[in-house]
Amino acid sequence: MLFDYNEILVKKVMNKDYIVLNIRNTVNEAIKLMLRNNIQDVFIEDLNHNVKGVITLSDVANIYDEINQEILLKKYIRTNMISVDKNKTLYQCRSIMIENSIGRLPVLEKGNLIGVIRQAEIRDYFYMDLERISKTLNHIVESIHEALCLIDTKGKVIIWNKNAAELYDIPQKDIVGKNIKDFFPDSINSKVLESKERITNVYHSPKKNYKVIINALPMYINGKFEGVLTTDRDVTEVTSLSKKLEKANSNLKFLEGEFKKLKNNYFDNIIGRSTKIIEKIKIAKQVSKSDISVLISGESGTGKELFAKNIHDYSERKGSFIPVNCSAIPNELFESEFFGYDEGAFTGANKKGKVGFFELANNGTLFLDEIAELPLYMQAKLLRVLQDNKFTRVGGTELINSKVRIISATNTNLAEMVDEGKFRKDLFYRLNVIEIKLPPLSERENDIVLLTYHFLNELAEKNNRDVPKISPEVLDIFKRYNWNGNIRELRNVVEHTLVLCTDNVINKDTLPSYILKFVKEKEHNFIKTESTFDLNKSISNLEKKIIIEALKNTKGNKAKAAKLLNIPRSTLHYKLDSYEIVNF
């Protein structure tokens, strides 16, 4: 609250440190008390304790040579004393003092003295409050998010807060007290100083990668023009957040679309028509409705987590699907991550405690990816919970029931690890009630083309691009490549080709160099081995390559290709079917 002595009452400020004497006391006694207590005045009461007047050191000094100090006070006191009520305001007291040229006002209540208002009280209270207000205003000015600049009527900088200093790289000590034109010759401040009219929402870029909105307004106090205040709002972050929000909304729309596709169509997001993958989906559906533990094995990138998520969704369990990468959990955090902890369980723990994976997955599914990476002592603790279906938080004593379905995944042979003593046999049998071994992509040759087009459509939509065409040569290379990284590698390669392709066509030149090198080496090895001994197969491969080249030269026109190859069109169609050459 700003200081206003129109509102401050006497009773809040009055001084209760005063001297009262009786009219029968002498002048000498009054002088001694004033000097001893360093007080400038003494108030005089009558025999009924009613204040009758005042005598001051100033009064004594003026008549000192004339008075007999043993004479009673009643002879010299000023009886025309002006007093005030405790509910008067400081402003009223100040006015009375000025009008009557006096330095003090006794505060009376029913004729009795209860306090004194002196000039010192008004002055001290004013400066104390002024200091408090100054600190408060300074704190407010420095805390405001905008950059603030206040100049007076001559253009001198009065206020330049820390945000202004940071925004314009000018320290406060270098600019405060100096003319704004010395730093900004054409500033908005100067324009408003001349026109005395406000300027609002002016876009400005004070330095690279900064965007600012400036407002400048003339300052009037009691109708008198006193200067110009400008506020510079940094909207760089707002602009950035706006772009992020736009991107988030775009992603949300994409996810909503994907959700609609997947809703109540469990396992439909697993792309593939090969016999092996269809068989695995069938097994996964069969085990989904039960509570038994499932171990999903297979090479890295074969889609183990996707299978686990579909098993959970198909089971329609009420709880959540909680994926955990066992290889990413430090040994010392295993218990607190899996079982949670109570408040104050250890140094650095969250004061509110923490919920562990088992609690998060209650009535749902806990997916333990890379289960083979768990150290043996962790395996023992995990086994105990799976056996008892109960656990306690770290630092806690309460037993918590656990109703969790466990699905594990590994790209390692757990049975061999059991034989080598690197994995507990009892935990292995607990996890491996049903094993679903996913085939590598190299064993799903017929699914490679399906997955390629699936990823191409998905990534093109994600990147707001038209879906490009794929040359038959690229698809042929994809089918011959070994895909050690499996589906994950295929997706990355499709994204690579999508980014690099030109004219909206994915051809051989857009493929990663390591794939081209692999294909070249494979063809070389083929010529050195099979073509030497199997003439028919070599001729077939050569014929297939020539047909593909002819189609490329004729841009897929089969009639022209047949003419180029010097064979009937019907023969060309027969060979296309035989060699499974598509997409021309």
CORPE-V721208 format. One line per field, one symbol per residue. phi: phi as a letter, one per 40 degrees, with the letter a starting at -180 (. if undefined). burial: # if it has 9 or more other C-alpha atoms within 8 Angstrom, else .. Layout:
phi: ???
burial: ???
//
This chain:
phi: .ccaccbccdccbdcbcabbbccccccccccdccccbfbcabcbbcccgccbiabbdcccccbdcccccccccccbcccccbbbcccccccccdcccccbfbbabcbbbfgccbibbbdccccccccccccccccccccccccccccbabbccbgcccbacccccccbfbcdccbcgbccccbbdbccdccccccfbcbbfccabcadgbbbbbbbbcbbbfgbcbibbbbbccbdccccccccccccccccccccccccccdgbcgccccibcdccccccccccccdccbccbbbbiccgcgccccccccccccfcccccbcbccccccdcbdccccbgaccgcacgccccgacccccccdgbbbcccfcccccdccdcccccccccfaabccgbbccbcbbbcbbbaabbccccccccgcaccccdcccccbbbcccccccbdccccdcccccccccccccfbccccbcdcccccdccccfccfcccdcccccdcccccbffbcbdcccdccccccccccccccccbcccbbccccccccccccccccccccfgcccccccccgbccccccccccccfcbgb
burial: ....#..###..###..##.###.###..##.##....#.######...########..#..........###...#......###.#######..#......######..########.##..##..##..#.......##...########.############...###..##..###.....#.#####..#.##.....##...###########....############.................#.......#...#....##.#..##.##.###.###..########.#####.#########.#.####..##..#....############...#...###################..#.#.###..#.##..########.....#.########..#..##....##..##.#######.#####.##.######.####.###.....##.######.###.#.#.#######.######..#..####..###..##.##......##..##.....##.....#..##.##..#.###..###...#.#..#...#....#...
//
